[in-house]
Amino acid sequence: MTPTHWRRNVALFLTGQTVSLLGSMIAQYAVMWWVTLQTRSGLAVALYAVAAFLPQGIVSIFGGVLADRMNRRTLVITADAAIAAATLALALLMANGVTDLWIVLLAVAVRSLGAGVQTPAVQAMIPQIAPADQLMRVNGLFQTIQSAMALLAPAAAGAIFAAYGLAPVFFLDVITAVLGIGLLALVTVPTLQRTTETRPTYRQDLTEGMRYVRAHPVVRWLLIVYAIIFLLTVAPSFVTPLMVARTFGSQAWMLAALEIAFSLGMMLGGILMSTVLTKRSPIGLILVAVYGFGLTTVALGLSGNLWVFYAFMFVFGLLVPPFSTPFMTLIQKTVEPAMHGRMFSYVGIVMALATPVGMAVFGPLADVVSVQALLITAGLTAIVVIAIATRLPSGRATLTAAREPEAQPAEPAGPVLG
């Protein structure tokens, strides 16, 4: 049951996430640039991707179960506080001159561990605080905010990193996390009744979640497509800063402009998703986006001019909201509320494992062949694989089911406000 004052809850939730997200993104960009500029090594960039995503994938296995067993607001606050404490300790070390690569990667890995608990709970919280008929709009607004922060963060990261180094970036992340926790504490989030009853073991919960995925073709197909996109287009995108540094120049503004172009595209896409595209078919938007990702990845590899490269990076960003917003909305609408945490943990696992697996291949290869060749190959492969996936009998059945009128998810009986 959605609280009657849902607009206040959504406003507080989005504001808190915005503040926290800004600090996190600034730290993310600064660390990625530091690794790229300090090493100019595809292997080092691959290690960064592994540190950023693999811990999240491992912890997400348990994070989703926790999100279905605990009050999700409490879980997010606890995870944020743990990340802030660990980040503060690492920032103090770096401020005292400990700036080895392994320390930086350790900081990234610690943040990834926290994200494995936090992310499923955040995504599962949205359908608890927003009405079902407003989910696409709220998700689109959330995506727009994320895109706006992604636009602001590179400029802020470049200024802070260039002037003061990496340690102050982590101090800023701690401050924004504390502010985000304070705002989230004001949000009223229902605790599903299941969390107050006698519960099965964690292993039984995990097994139940896996059976749910196998039994629901829409969810299963969405996860497969998600894995393909992250493996063949998102993972290769991590070497685009390396292509800029090797091909066009290693000035900091070039890397910042690359991220700004991507973020501008994401922001425009988020605005479109929360306005004119709200009523469009979610599965149709996803298909347009996934084929667009493949084509744009090929175009990035073919770009011989820096500004053309930026233009295609803008297009890549533009396609992100039409993919991620309907994807999250379909999961939220088709999965029963008591399973949301586990389903979003599987989404996190797919993202967290597909990216480092892809980078384990693309990173070392970037030291052997050109980044351009990698992008072209990855993009063409993505197009072919998606085309096959949509034409298989299971794919056609899933697309048909997803286009049918959506049934409203069952409301949890007797929630307790916490």
C-alpha positions in Angstrom: 0.0 0.0 0.0 1.5 3.3 -1.1 1.5 6.0 1.6 -1.0 8.9 1.0 1.8 11.4 1.3 3.8 9.7 -1.4 4.8 13.0 -3.1 6.6 14.1 0.0 8.3 10.7 0.3 9.4 10.7 -3.3 10.7 14.3 -3.1 12.8 13.5 0.1 14.0 10.3 -1.5 15.1 11.9 -4.7 16.7 14.8 -3.0 18.7 12.5 -0.7 19.8 10.3 -3.6 20.8 13.3 -5.6 23.1 14.7 -2.9 24.6 11.3 -2.2 24.9 10.5 -6.0 26.8 13.7 -6.7 29.6 12.8 -4.3 29.8 9.3 -5.5 30.0 10.3 -9.2 32.7 12.9 -8.5 34.7 10.2 -6.8 34.0 7.7 -9.6 35.2 10.1 -12.4 38.3 11.3 -10.5 39.4 7.7 -9.8 38.8 6.5 -13.4 40.8 9.5 -14.7 43.6 9.0 -12.2 44.0 5.4 -13.2 43.8 6.2 -16.9 46.3 9.2 -16.8 48.7 7.6 -14.4 49.0 4.3 -16.1 47.7 4.6 -19.7 47.4 0.9 -19.4 44.4 -1.2 -20.6 45.2 -3.8 -17.9 45.0 -1.1 -15.2 41.7 0.1 -16.5 40.5 -3.5 -16.5 41.6 -3.8 -12.9 39.6 -0.7 -12.1 36.5 -2.1 -13.7 36.9 -5.4 -11.7 37.3 -3.5 -8.5 34.3 -1.3 -9.3 31.9 -4.1 -10.2 33.0 -7.5 -9.1 32.5 -7.0 -5.3 29.1 -5.5 -6.0 28.1 -8.6 -7.9 29.2 -10.9 -5.2 27.5 -9.0 -2.4 24.3 -8.4 -4.4 23.6 -12.1 -4.0 22.9 -11.4 -0.3 21.9 -7.8 -0.7 18.7 -8.6 -2.5 17.7 -11.1 0.2 18.3 -8.5 2.9 16.2 -6.0 0.9 13.3 -8.5 1.0 13.7 -9.3 4.7 14.5 -5.8 6.3 13.1 -2.4 6.2 14.7 -1.1 3.0 15.2 2.5 4.2 17.1 1.2 7.2 19.2 -1.1 5.0 20.1 1.8 2.6 21.1 4.0 5.6 23.2 1.3 7.1 25.0 0.6 3.8 25.6 4.3 3.2 27.0 4.8 6.7 29.4 1.9 6.3 30.6 3.2 2.9 31.1 6.6 4.4 33.1 5.3 7.3 35.4 3.1 5.1 35.8 5.9 2.6 36.8 8.4 5.4 39.5 5.9 6.7 40.9 5.5 3.2 40.8 9.3 2.5 42.8 9.9 5.7 45.4 7.3 4.5 45.7 9.0 1.2 45.9 12.4 2.7 49.0 11.2 4.6 50.7 10.2 1.4 49.6 6.6 0.9 48.5 6.9 -2.8 49.6 3.6 -4.3 47.4 2.1 -7.0 46.3 -0.7 -4.8 45.0 1.7 -2.2 42.9 3.5 -4.8 41.5 0.2 -6.1 40.8 -0.9 -2.5 38.7 2.3 -2.1 36.8 1.5 -5.3 36.2 -2.1 -4.1 34.9 -1.0 -0.7 32.4 1.4 -2.4 31.4 -1.5 -4.7 30.7 -3.8 -1.7 28.4 -1.2 -0.2 26.6 -0.7 -3.5 25.9 -4.4 -3.6 23.7 -3.9 -0.5 22.4 -0.5 -1.3 21.4 -0.7 -5.0 18.8 -3.5 -4.8 17.2 -1.8 -1.7 17.0 1.6 -3.5 15.4 0.2 -6.6 13.0 -2.0 -4.5 12.0 1.1 -2.4 10.7 3.1 -5.4 7.5 1.0 -6.0 6.9 1.1 -2.2 6.8 4.9 -2.0 5.3 5.7 -5.5 1.9 4.6 -7.0 2.1 2.0 -9.7 0.7 4.4 -12.3 3.5 6.9 -11.5 6.4 4.5 -11.7 7.5 5.3 -15.2 7.4 9.0 -14.4 9.3 8.7 -11.1 11.9 6.3 -12.7 12.3 8.8 -15.5 12.7 11.7 -13.1 15.3 9.7 -11.1 17.1 9.0 -14.4 17.0 12.7 -15.3 18.5 13.6 -11.9 21.2 10.9 -12.3 22.0 12.4 -15.8 22.1 15.9 -14.4 24.5 14.8 -11.7 26.6 13.0 -14.3 26.8 16.3 -16.2 27.8 18.3 -13.1 30.1 15.7 -11.6 32.8 15.6 -14.4 33.3 19.4 -14.2 33.4 19.2 -10.4 35.7 16.2 -10.4 38.1 17.8 -12.8 38.3 21.0 -10.8 38.8 19.3 -7.4 41.1 16.6 -8.7 43.3 19.0 -10.7 43.6 21.5 -7.8 43.8 19.2 -4.7 44.4 15.6 -5.8 42.4 12.5 -5.1 42.0 12.5 -1.3 39.7 15.6 -1.1 37.4 13.9 -3.6 36.8 11.1 -1.0 36.3 13.6 1.8 33.6 15.2 -0.3 32.0 11.8 -0.9 31.8 11.3 2.9 30.1 14.7 3.4 27.5 14.1 0.7 26.8 10.6 2.0 26.0 12.0 5.5 23.6 14.6 4.0 21.9 11.9 1.9 21.5 9.7 5.0 19.8 12.6 6.9 17.3 13.2 4.1 16.5 9.5 3.6 15.8 9.2 7.4 12.8 11.5 6.9 11.2 9.2 4.3 8.4 6.9 5.4 8.9 3.4 3.9 6.5 0.5 4.5 8.0 -2.7 5.9 6.5 -5.6 4.0 4.6 -7.9 6.4 6.9 -10.8 5.4 9.7 -9.2 7.2 7.9 -9.5 10.5 6.9 -13.1 10.1 8.9 -16.4 10.6 11.2 -16.5 7.6 13.0 -19.2 5.6 16.7 -19.4 5.6 18.9 -17.2 3.3 19.6 -20.2 1.1 15.9 -20.9 0.7 15.3 -17.2 -0.2 18.0 -17.3 -2.8 16.6 -20.6 -4.2 13.1 -19.1 -4.4 14.4 -16.1 -6.3 16.2 -18.3 -8.8 13.0 -20.4 -9.3 11.1 -17.1 -9.8 13.5 -16.0 -12.6 13.2 -19.4 -14.4 9.4 -19.4 -14.2 8.9 -15.8 -15.5 10.1 -15.5 -19.1 9.8 -11.7 -19.2 12.1 -11.3 -16.2 14.5 -13.9 -17.5 14.7 -12.4 -21.0 15.2 -8.9 -19.6 18.2 -10.1 -17.5 19.7 -11.8 -20.5 19.4 -8.6 -22.6 20.9 -6.6 -19.7 23.9 -9.0 -19.6 24.4 -8.7 -23.3 24.4 -4.9 -23.2 26.8 -4.6 -20.3 29.1 -7.3 -21.7 29.3 -6.0 -25.3 28.7 -2.2 -25.1 29.0 -0.9 -21.6 32.3 -2.8 -20.8 34.0 -1.6 -24.0 32.9 2.0 -23.2 35.3 1.9 -20.3 38.2 2.0 -22.8 36.9 5.2 -24.5 38.9 7.5 -22.2 41.9 5.3 -23.2 41.1 5.9 -26.9 40.9 9.7 -26.3 44.3 9.7 -24.4 46.0 7.6 -27.1 44.4 9.1 -30.2 43.4 12.7 -29.6 45.4 13.9 -26.5 45.8 13.4 -22.8 44.6 16.8 -21.6 42.3 16.6 -18.6 39.6 18.7 -20.4 39.4 16.1 -23.2 38.4 13.4 -20.7 36.0 15.7 -18.9 34.4 16.8 -22.2 33.9 13.1 -23.0 32.0 12.5 -19.8 30.0 15.8 -20.2 28.9 14.8 -23.8 27.7 11.4 -22.4 26.0 13.1 -19.5 24.2 15.7 -21.7 22.8 12.8 -23.7 21.7 11.0 -20.6 20.0 14.2 -19.2 18.1 14.8 -22.4 17.1 11.1 -22.5 15.9 11.3 -18.9 13.8 14.4 -19.7 12.2 12.6 -22.6 11.5 9.6 -20.5 9.8 11.6 -17.8 7.7 13.5 -20.3 6.9 12.6 -23.9 8.0 8.9 -23.7 6.2 8.1 -20.5 3.3 6.3 -22.3 5.4 4.5 -24.9 5.7 0.8 -24.9 8.5 -0.1 -22.4 9.6 -3.2 -24.4 9.6 -1.1 -27.7 11.9 1.5 -26.0 14.2 -1.2 -24.8 14.6 -2.7 -28.3 15.3 0.7 -29.9 17.9 1.4 -27.2 19.8 -1.9 -27.4 20.1 -1.8 -31.2 21.2 1.9 -30.8 23.9 0.9 -28.4 25.4 -1.5 -30.8 25.3 1.0 -33.7 26.7 3.8 -31.6 29.5 1.6 -30.3 30.5 0.8 -33.9 30.3 4.6 -34.8 32.6 5.4 -31.8 35.2 3.0 -33.2 35.0 4.6 -36.7 35.3 8.2 -35.4 38.5 9.8 -36.6 37.7 13.3 -35.2 37.5 14.2 -31.5 34.2 16.2 -31.9 32.6 13.5 -33.9 33.6 11.1 -31.2 32.0 13.4 -28.6 28.8 13.5 -30.7 28.4 9.7 -30.8 29.2 9.6 -27.0 26.2 12.0 -26.6 24.0 9.6 -28.6 25.2 6.7 -26.4 24.2 8.7 -23.4 20.8 9.6 -25.0 20.0 5.9 -25.3 20.6 5.1 -21.7 17.3 6.3 -20.2 15.1 4.7 -22.9 16.8 1.4 -21.9 17.2 1.6 -18.1 14.0 3.4 -17.2 11.5 1.0 -18.9 13.8 -1.9 -17.8 13.4 -1.0 -14.2 9.7 -0.2 -14.6 9.0 -3.6 -16.1 10.8 -5.3 -13.3 9.0 -3.2 -10.7 5.5 -3.8 -12.3 5.8 -7.5 -13.2 7.5 -8.8 -10.1 5.6 -9.1 -6.8 6.8 -6.6 -4.1 8.1 -9.3 -1.8 10.6 -10.4 -4.5 11.7 -6.9 -5.6 14.9 -7.0 -3.5 16.1 -10.3 -4.9 15.2 -9.4 -8.5 17.2 -6.2 -8.3 20.0 -8.0 -6.7 20.1 -10.3 -9.8 20.1 -7.1 -11.9 23.1 -5.9 -9.9 24.8 -9.3 -10.2 24.4 -9.2 -14.0 25.8 -5.7 -14.2 28.6 -6.3 -11.7 29.8 -9.5 -13.3 29.2 -8.7 -17.0 31.3 -5.5 -16.9 34.5 -7.0 -15.3 34.2 -10.1 -17.5 34.0 -7.9 -20.5 36.8 -5.7 -19.3 38.9 -8.8 -18.5 38.8 -9.3 -22.3 38.7 -5.8 -23.7 41.3 -4.2 -21.2 44.2 -6.5 -22.0 43.3 -6.5 -25.7 43.5 -2.7 -25.7 47.2 -3.1 -25.1 47.5 -5.4 -28.1 45.1 -4.0 -30.7 43.5 -0.6 -31.2 40.6 0.6 -29.1 38.9 1.4 -32.4 38.9 -2.2 -33.5 37.6 -3.4 -30.2 34.7 -1.0 -30.3 33.7 -1.9 -33.8 33.9 -5.6 -33.1 31.9 -5.3 -29.9 29.2 -3.2 -31.4 28.6 -5.5 -34.4 28.6 -8.5 -32.1 26.0 -6.9 -29.8 23.7 -6.2 -32.8 23.9 -9.8 -34.0 23.4 -11.3 -30.6 20.4 -9.1 -29.8 18.9 -9.9 -33.3 19.2 -13.6 -32.5 17.7 -13.2 -29.0 14.6 -11.5 -30.3 14.0 -14.1 -33.0 14.3 -17.2 -30.9 10.9 -18.7 -29.8 11.5 -17.7 -26.2 12.3 -14.2 -27.2 9.2 -13.8 -29.4 7.1 -15.2 -26.6 8.6 -12.8 -24.1 8.1 -9.7 -26.3 4.5 -10.7 -26.9 3.9 -11.1 -23.2 5.6 -7.8 -22.4 3.3 -6.0 -24.8 0.1 -7.3 -23.3 -1.8 -5.0 -20.8 0.2 -5.0 -17.6 -1.4 -6.5 -14.5 -0.9 -4.5 -11.3 1.4 -6.2 -8.8 -0.3 -7.6 -5.7 -0.1 -5.3 -2.8 1.5 -6.7 0.4 -1.0 -7.3 3.1 -0.9 -5.2 6.1 2.4 -3.3 5.9 3.9 -1.9 9.0 5.3 1.6 8.6 8.9 1.8 9.7 
